[in-house]
Amino acid sequence: MQVNITARHIEVTPAIEEYIRRKAERLPRYFDRVQQIDVVLEKLPHEYKVEILTDVEKHRDFIATGSHEDLYACVDVVCDRAVRQLTDWNQRIKQHKP
């Protein structure tokens, strides 16, 4: 699985990059068909915006977005949303009866 980090108007330090990778690498635990994760960081005038695009096999991308004054808190919020999306989709697939 590949994790891509893109930054707009912000410099990604090694500490931030490691934190994001550690959080993003946990996502396949909740759904095993994750192929790629793209994380987009953006600095707005008074807050940070983070977007996680999760590429899943045989489904369109799951997109989780969030904004917060603290970058680490923003990453936490968006990762929680991505986990929720993957968990809900996994439950939906398991309950599907052909």
C-alpha positions in Angstrom: 0.0 0.0 0.0 1.2 3.4 -0.9 0.8 6.6 1.1 1.2 9.9 -0.8 1.4 13.2 1.0 0.8 16.5 -0.8 1.1 19.9 0.8 -0.3 23.2 -0.3 1.1 26.5 1.2 2.8 24.5 4.0 6.2 22.8 4.5 6.0 19.2 5.6 8.5 18.5 8.3 9.7 14.9 9.0 7.8 14.8 12.2 4.5 15.7 10.5 5.2 13.2 7.7 5.9 10.4 10.1 2.8 11.2 12.1 0.6 11.2 9.0 2.1 7.9 7.7 1.7 6.2 11.0 -2.0 7.2 11.1 -2.7 6.4 7.4 -1.0 3.0 7.6 -3.6 1.9 10.2 -6.5 2.3 7.7 -6.1 -1.1 6.0 -6.8 -2.7 9.3 -10.4 -1.7 8.9 -10.8 -2.7 5.3 -8.3 -5.0 3.6 -8.8 -3.9 0.0 -7.2 -0.4 0.4 -4.8 0.1 -2.5 -3.5 3.7 -2.0 -4.0 6.6 0.4 -3.5 10.2 -0.7 -3.2 12.9 2.0 -3.6 16.5 1.1 -2.5 19.2 3.6 -3.5 22.8 3.1 -2.8 25.9 5.1 -5.7 28.3 5.1 -5.5 31.8 6.7 -6.6 30.8 10.2 -6.7 27.0 10.1 -5.4 23.8 8.5 -7.4 21.6 6.1 -6.6 17.9 5.6 -8.2 15.6 3.1 -7.7 11.8 2.9 -8.5 10.0 -0.3 -8.6 6.3 0.1 -8.4 4.3 -3.1 -10.3 1.0 -2.5 -10.5 -2.0 -4.9 -13.8 -2.2 -6.9 -15.2 1.0 -5.4 -14.8 4.7 -6.0 -12.5 6.6 -3.6 -13.5 7.4 -0.1 -12.9 11.1 0.8 -12.6 12.4 4.3 -12.0 16.1 5.0 -11.7 18.2 8.0 -10.2 21.5 9.3 -8.9 22.6 12.6 -6.5 25.2 14.1 -4.0 22.5 15.0 -2.5 20.4 12.3 -2.1 17.3 14.4 -5.7 17.5 15.7 -6.9 18.0 12.2 -5.1 14.8 11.1 -6.7 12.9 14.0 -10.2 14.1 13.1 -9.8 13.2 9.4 -8.3 9.8 10.1 -11.2 9.0 12.5 -13.6 9.9 9.6 -11.8 7.7 7.2 -11.9 4.8 9.7 -15.6 5.3 10.0 -16.1 5.3 6.3 -14.1 2.1 5.8 -15.7 0.4 8.8 -19.2 1.2 7.5 -18.4 0.0 4.0 -16.9 -3.2 5.4 -20.0 -3.9 7.5 -22.2 -3.2 4.5 -20.3 -5.7 2.4 -20.4 -8.4 5.0 -24.2 -8.0 5.5 -24.9 -8.2 1.8 -26.8 -11.3 0.9 -26.7 -12.4 -2.8 
